[in-house]
Amino acid sequence: MAPALEQAAQEFARFMAKTGKYGHAADGRRPPQRAAAQGYEYCIVAENIAYQYRSSGYDTATLAREMVEGWRQSPEHRKNMLEPAVTQTGVGIAQGEEGRYFGVQMFGRPKSAAIRFSVRNRAGGQIEYRAGERKFSLRPRATRTHLVCRPTEITIALASKSEPFTTLAQDGARYTVTDTGVTRGERREDGEPRRAGR
């Protein structure tokens, strides 16, 4: 649980319960804006919302089960629940005057958990590579640093080999491209470079 996400979820559930307005922008803001308003420095924010009503009322376990089952049966809500890049969550629930329960489930990955890696070109000519869906070119002796929120595959075309170099980018890694291949270096805790070949 993340206290800022929990607070954002609870406040939004209370807002919907009090006003009867329902939707991801019911209060005029989007989920990332609500999270940021609580001090959550985000890389990723997603949200599930739901409401339930039964004239006979609910016990806590039944209400929770029905809300979660509704999200599980919805492809978009299920996708949020299973998003592998998410590392934190917050939940809020509130009951309106007419007896409806409003539930909010927020998912996040803080900015501090972003994945940072760099590609350095030490080859004789320009190189081409992909990071996720995006294409990049890098001139000789240049370095580009990437900051991504989700695990990202990088693919580097190598002039000396028929098969490109492909790997899942590791946080803190430095991929150095030479005329003969790619090496991965990292920083040790003492700040000195550490190399791991490939």
C-alpha positions as CSV (number, residue, x, y, z in Angstrom):
1,M,0.0,0.0,0.0
2,A,1.1,3.6,-0.7
3,P,-0.4,6.1,1.7
4,A,-0.7,8.8,-1.0
5,L,-2.5,6.5,-3.4
6,E,-4.8,5.3,-0.5
7,Q,-5.6,8.9,0.4
8,A,-6.4,9.8,-3.3
9,A,-8.6,6.7,-3.7
10,Q,-10.5,7.4,-0.4
11,E,-11.1,11.0,-1.2
12,F,-12.4,10.2,-4.7
13,A,-14.7,7.5,-3.4
14,R,-16.0,10.0,-0.9
15,F,-16.5,12.6,-3.6
16,M,-18.5,10.2,-5.8
17,A,-20.6,9.0,-2.8
18,K,-21.4,12.5,-1.7
19,T,-22.2,13.9,-5.2
20,G,-23.5,10.8,-7.0
21,K,-21.2,11.7,-9.9
22,Y,-19.5,8.7,-11.3
23,G,-16.6,8.3,-13.8
24,H,-12.8,8.6,-13.9
25,A,-13.1,12.4,-14.4
26,A,-16.1,12.9,-12.2
27,D,-14.3,15.6,-10.1
28,G,-12.8,17.3,-13.2
29,R,-9.4,15.6,-12.7
30,R,-7.8,12.4,-14.1
31,P,-6.3,9.7,-11.8
32,P,-2.7,10.9,-12.1
33,Q,-3.8,14.4,-11.1
34,R,-5.6,13.1,-8.0
35,A,-2.5,11.1,-7.0
36,A,-0.2,14.1,-7.6
37,A,-2.4,16.2,-5.4
38,Q,-1.7,13.8,-2.5
39,G,2.1,14.2,-3.1
40,Y,2.5,11.0,-5.1
41,E,5.4,11.5,-7.6
42,Y,4.4,9.0,-10.2
43,C,5.8,7.1,-13.1
44,I,2.5,5.2,-13.6
45,V,-1.0,5.7,-12.3
46,A,-4.0,3.7,-13.2
47,E,-7.4,3.5,-11.6
48,N,-10.4,1.2,-11.3
49,I,-13.8,2.4,-10.0
50,A,-17.1,0.7,-9.3
51,Y,-20.3,1.1,-7.4
52,Q,-22.6,-1.5,-5.9
53,Y,-26.0,-1.4,-4.4
54,R,-28.2,-4.0,-2.8
55,S,-31.4,-3.0,-0.8
56,S,-30.5,-5.6,1.9
57,G,-27.0,-4.1,2.3
58,Y,-23.6,-5.8,2.4
59,D,-21.2,-7.2,4.8
60,T,-17.6,-6.2,4.2
61,A,-16.4,-9.5,2.6
62,T,-19.4,-9.7,0.2
63,L,-19.0,-6.1,-0.9
64,A,-15.3,-6.5,-1.5
65,R,-15.8,-9.8,-3.4
66,E,-18.4,-8.4,-5.7
67,M,-16.4,-5.2,-6.5
68,V,-13.3,-7.2,-7.2
69,E,-15.1,-9.8,-9.3
70,G,-16.7,-7.0,-11.4
71,W,-13.2,-5.6,-12.1
72,R,-11.8,-9.1,-12.8
73,Q,-14.5,-9.7,-15.4
74,S,-13.8,-6.5,-17.2
75,P,-10.8,-6.7,-19.6
76,E,-9.6,-3.1,-19.0
77,H,-10.0,-3.3,-15.2
78,R,-8.4,-6.7,-15.1
79,K,-5.5,-5.3,-17.1
80,N,-4.9,-2.6,-14.5
81,M,-5.0,-5.3,-11.7
82,L,-2.4,-7.5,-13.5
83,E,-0.1,-4.7,-14.8
84,P,3.4,-6.1,-14.0
85,A,5.0,-2.6,-13.9
86,V,2.8,-1.5,-11.0
87,T,4.4,-1.7,-7.6
88,Q,2.0,0.1,-5.3
89,T,-1.7,0.3,-4.7
90,G,-4.3,2.2,-2.7
91,V,-8.0,1.5,-2.1
92,G,-10.9,3.6,-1.0
93,I,-14.6,3.0,-0.4
94,A,-17.5,5.2,0.7
95,Q,-21.3,4.9,0.9
96,G,-23.6,7.5,-0.4
97,E,-26.9,8.7,1.1
98,E,-28.9,6.5,-1.2
99,G,-27.0,3.4,-0.1
100,R,-24.7,2.9,-3.0
101,Y,-21.1,2.0,-2.3
102,F,-18.4,3.5,-4.4
103,G,-15.0,1.8,-4.6
104,V,-11.8,3.1,-6.0
105,Q,-8.7,1.1,-6.6
106,M,-5.5,3.0,-7.6
107,F,-2.3,1.5,-9.0
108,G,1.0,3.2,-9.2
109,R,4.7,3.0,-9.8
110,P,6.6,5.9,-8.1
111,K,9.0,8.0,-10.1
112,S,11.8,6.7,-7.8
113,A,11.2,3.2,-9.3
114,A,11.7,4.4,-12.9
115,I,14.2,2.3,-14.9
116,R,17.2,4.3,-16.1
117,F,19.6,3.0,-18.6
118,S,21.9,4.4,-21.3
119,V,23.2,3.4,-24.7
120,R,26.8,4.6,-25.6
121,N,28.0,4.5,-29.2
122,R,31.7,3.6,-29.4
123,A,31.4,2.1,-32.9
124,G,33.0,3.7,-36.0
125,G,29.7,4.9,-37.4
126,Q,26.1,5.8,-36.5
127,I,24.0,3.1,-34.8
128,E,20.3,2.4,-34.9
129,Y,18.4,0.8,-32.0
130,R,14.9,0.4,-30.5
131,A,13.8,1.0,-27.0
132,G,10.3,-0.5,-26.7
133,E,8.3,0.8,-29.7
134,R,10.6,3.8,-30.3
135,K,13.5,4.0,-32.8
136,F,16.7,5.9,-32.1
137,S,19.9,6.8,-34.0
138,L,23.1,7.6,-32.2
139,R,26.1,9.2,-33.7
140,P,29.7,8.0,-32.8
141,R,30.9,8.9,-29.3
142,A,27.4,9.9,-28.2
143,T,25.4,8.6,-25.2
144,R,21.7,8.7,-24.7
145,T,20.1,8.1,-21.3
146,H,16.6,6.6,-21.1
147,L,14.1,6.8,-18.2
148,V,11.2,4.5,-18.6
149,C,8.3,3.4,-16.4
150,R,7.8,-0.1,-17.7
151,P,10.3,-2.9,-18.4
152,T,11.6,-2.1,-21.9
153,E,13.2,-4.3,-24.4
154,I,16.1,-2.8,-26.3
155,T,17.3,-4.0,-29.7
156,I,20.5,-2.8,-31.2
157,A,21.4,-3.4,-34.9
158,L,25.1,-4.5,-35.2
159,A,27.0,-4.1,-38.5
160,S,29.3,-6.9,-37.6
161,K,26.6,-9.5,-36.9
162,S,23.5,-10.7,-38.7
163,E,21.4,-10.9,-35.5
164,P,20.8,-7.8,-33.5
165,F,21.6,-7.6,-29.8
166,T,18.3,-7.8,-27.8
167,T,17.8,-7.6,-24.0
168,L,15.4,-6.4,-21.4
169,A,16.9,-3.1,-20.2
170,Q,18.2,-3.3,-16.6
171,D,18.0,-0.3,-14.2
172,G,21.4,1.4,-14.0
173,A,22.8,-0.5,-17.0
174,R,25.1,1.1,-19.6
175,Y,25.0,-0.6,-23.0
176,T,28.2,0.2,-24.9
177,V,28.2,-0.5,-28.6
178,T,31.5,-1.1,-30.4
179,D,32.3,-2.4,-33.8
180,T,32.5,-5.9,-32.4
181,G,29.4,-6.1,-30.2
182,V,27.7,-4.8,-27.1
183,T,28.8,-4.9,-23.5
184,R,26.8,-4.1,-20.5
185,G,28.3,-2.1,-17.7
186,E,26.9,-1.0,-14.4
187,R,27.9,1.2,-11.5
188,R,29.0,-0.5,-8.3
189,E,27.9,0.9,-5.0
190,D,31.3,2.5,-4.6
191,G,30.7,4.4,-7.9
192,E,33.3,2.6,-9.9
193,P,32.2,1.0,-13.2
194,R,31.5,-2.7,-13.3
195,R,31.3,-4.6,-16.6
196,A,29.2,-7.6,-17.5
197,G,29.9,-8.8,-21.0
198,R,27.5,-10.1,-23.6
